[in-house]
């Protein structure tokens, strides 16, 4: 039906005589200017990334000779392989690879667990409400806005007591604690708009607490799960403060390692390697955005309509 | 002892009492309709029967078994919701079989059951669709199909037709009635639509303000409303209720009331209930179909009296013409035959069947005759 409508509208538009066409041409001018401005901003925003990519693909000599903005005369992947596996990071010449692995080992469980717990919290706070649920949700929200710096010392003490200080599981724990606030917020608001009658129908059908969650709510939670995963992944992957504070040499995440790579004071500054390392550190979040990004806005809207 | 018994059940949220002490008892196979305006406690009562809301005090028994503390799934009930509550991520087949799956019914048995239900409700061709691809009426059928697979002791319907358009509502209403006659299962049905209540039920409980105002068969409720609320709520167009005074007219009691111009009219009562109460203020209740043109009056009635009164407006409705006049300062609607030449402004003879008149006390609002 809608296609019929548009085709009708189009024929009506082209079939009408000159005056309307004239108006179209005048209407096109602002549009052209608009696109020009947009293109300009696009270039402006992409320029840093271009500079990084270009410089990561040229030998160090070309950069130090002052050709920062020029395309490489001699294309090379050497800076990339150096950054990945041989560059000096802190005291060891291991490249960024082990730290990349650390970050993955930290991000995946932290994102997965905080998302699942957030979904469960949201489910309980909206569909199995109890006395004080609103207050509890308020406190969880409050947790979202506690500045990182405040918890550094108590958290260090806690991690020590739990025996996971300076380990990857320790970092997972820290990010989990911080992540639950946001994931709860997302899922609570999303599930607030989820019809309670469905839960009641499932109850009458004989489904229990977890069955209802798994069979009825989770299959409809795609958009908000994507939002939550993107948010958590980006935040945890990009975190520097907790990584620098609570990790040991062998458990440092990518962000801290990148800093160490760039700050290593022995020898010459290998800018091309630094550029390659910085891109490597940014790639996973970029990938997550590209793959899941189109759900992001949709999910945000879906959650924000009610609740 | 009834099949479904609600025994002094109440419900309160904190200090707010939404359902006052309620006693209802119905037999197996009855169709009980809980009817009332929004906020009267009817849905709460239904949810209490379903086990979705706890009973604050009192008890609900199904087949003599107390339901206090019994989970909804273990009550052997099935429920159809106002919004249908179909699981959006499952196909129609999945929706219907979900309950059986939860009750660990083996797969072959589930399949036969689905086929049976699909056949009964004519939804066979929809089984592989998602609820989002169905029309309102189809969703309604699927929701009923899901309930049917349970072979429940009691069916609960929570305003199942209120989301449908007018025509479909009438069709589905008929189907629900057919279904009840075919299956003979006990049904509790909540609605705010008094027509649904009258057409479907074998028993009606009219609710208002957390109280059951009156419980009875549709005929009892319609002909003998217990109080002003029931009289005004049930029936469409609703009963004419207007102030009058009991006077003595030649030895028999009659109702005296004012017409539009300030003159008064007399309607002698059919019975003697108010014989010794001259001067008492009353509210007289007469249904529109008991106020007719002279030719259309009920010939079996021995208490048809004529009142000459100016017509304010007429509403031709095809099969009948509704004629409005002013009695006791209120609009009084009469139901005339369609071809009666009644015109606004005319003075016309209204024939009132006083056998059908009811009388209420204006203070207590209860029925006195």
Contacts between the chains, C-beta under 8 A, distances in Angstrom:
chain1	res1	chain2	res2	distance
A	195	B	83	6.1
A	195	B	85	6.8
A	197	B	81	4.7
A	197	B	82	7.3
A	197	B	83	5.2
A	197	B	85	4.1
A	198	B	85	5.1
A	198	B	87	6.3
A	198	B	88	7.9
A	200	B	50	7.8
A	200	B	52	5.3
A	200	B	72	7.8
A	200	B	79	7.7
A	200	B	81	7.2
A	200	B	85	7.0
A	201	B	79	7.0
A	201	B	81	6.0
A	201	B	85	3.9
A	201	B	87	7.7
A	201	B	146	7.9
A	202	B	87	7.4
A	202	B	98	7.4
A	203	B	52	6.8
A	203	B	71	7.8
A	203	B	72	4.9
A	203	B	73	6.6
A	204	B	50	6.3
A	204	B	51	7.9
A	204	B	52	7.6
A	204	B	72	4.6
A	204	B	73	6.4
A	204	B	77	6.9
A	204	B	78	6.9
A	204	B	79	5.1
A	204	B	99	7.6
A	205	B	73	7.0
A	205	B	98	5.4
A	205	B	99	3.6
A	205	B	102	5.2
A	205	B	146	7.7
A	206	B	73	3.5
A	206	B	99	6.1
A	206	B	102	3.6
A	206	B	103	5.2
A	207	B	73	7.7
A	207	B	98	7.5
A	207	B	102	5.1
A	211	B	102	7.1
A	215	B	87	7.7
A	215	B	98	7.6
A	216	B	87	5.7
A	216	B	89	7.6
A	219	B	89	3.7
A	220	B	88	6.1
A	220	B	89	5.7
